[in-house]
């Protein structure tokens, strides 16, 4: 059984016959790039639909199962632990796996758990299966990283990457809309099993839509097809372990960004996971709070896409300066949330503040901790670098669960918002440490 599974997820070998006709190559590349982008996009959107559904029904979920804030924090943090460790493992494995089967398998597993999650009878079972869900969820982005690196060249990756990562915020926004609807009809459990059903359908379709690397279907590498003047860094003569050791584990720039990711994800998930509870304690009804929270991920899509567009069109494909600008305004927006959100504030102002946080958090998350990471390592270790970084990201998510719960219960909402502001400044410092290295890697990223 295990050997069959390994054979199913292992990379597709290079095609025996490689295409040489330029027109045929261009036509086939165009079709497959579209298929790969939208196939992975739909799949990853469904990953998020089966992961962030808990956030939107948090107040009702806590009430239904009679949980304390600490119980809820433990539940959130359990997924963060399994996701973070799993993402690192998945990242290392994904560089040596078939994109479509690896990604589809994780989504199937996550979707099945969501089918019954809302009906589990006890806290230990909730914690166990939400943790297992985190393991399956970790199989989502590493193969996507491989797909984006092998199918899109460096000079276009800022735009393509951030367009793709809008799937995260699109999934969160869609689950928010569904959450508001299911709360309104008094059947919040549907926020779990409906995405589960859709996820299984999408994962099966991914097996027919996606493929592996371009060479597996007879196409030349992307840097040859796009005629990049600065090809992707490769060291195919090194063993996989030596590549990982030199260009991931002992790469100081990967460490800078990974530590920054811990802080960034603490900020992101504190804002996302605790906002409905924060708003209800400020006198806003759960239904309205859930509806307003949709603005955060929905506008976040624009923040992510705009950051990639700015990088490629105004900053010579550089991610660091754009990230620093966004992080500054994120700090201001978080402070605005604390000081201006309450029952007396007009709803449009609350929606605006949530939108600004979503906009400015998604930009640096997508470009600094996505595009920039792949630029500071090799093509062969891009998924591993993302996986390694993901382990740190979900340390931040873990701390946003239990850590935020402790801070909120002991010190109140003021302390948690001030901490997020300080961490924004720390992220700015860590990202700025890669300034010169990015300049060196981007100096000649052009296409003839």
Secondary structure, DSSP 4 states (H G I P E B T S, - for coil): -HHHHHHHHBPPPPPSS----HHHHHHHHHHHHHHHHHHHHHHHHHHHHTTTHHHHTHHHHHHHTT--HHHHHHHHHHHHHHHHHHHHHHHHHHTTB-HHHHHHHHHHHHHHHHHHHTT--SHHHHHHHHHHHHHHHTTTHHHHHHHHHHHS-HHHHHHHHHHHHHHHHHHHHHHHHHHHHHHHTT-TTHHHHHHHHHHHHHHHHHHHH--S-GGGGTPPPHHHHTTBSSPPP--TTS-HHHHHIIIIIT-HHHHHHHHHHHHHHHHHHHHHHHHHHHHHHTT--HHHHHHHHHHHHHHHHHHHHHHHHHHHHHSTT--HHHHHHHHHHHHHHHHHHHHH-STTS-HHHHHHHHHHHHHHHHHHHHIIIIIHHHHTS-GGGHHHHHHHHHHHHHHHHHIIIIIHHHHHHHH-HHHHHHHHHHHHHHHHHHHHTTHHHHHHHHTT--B-
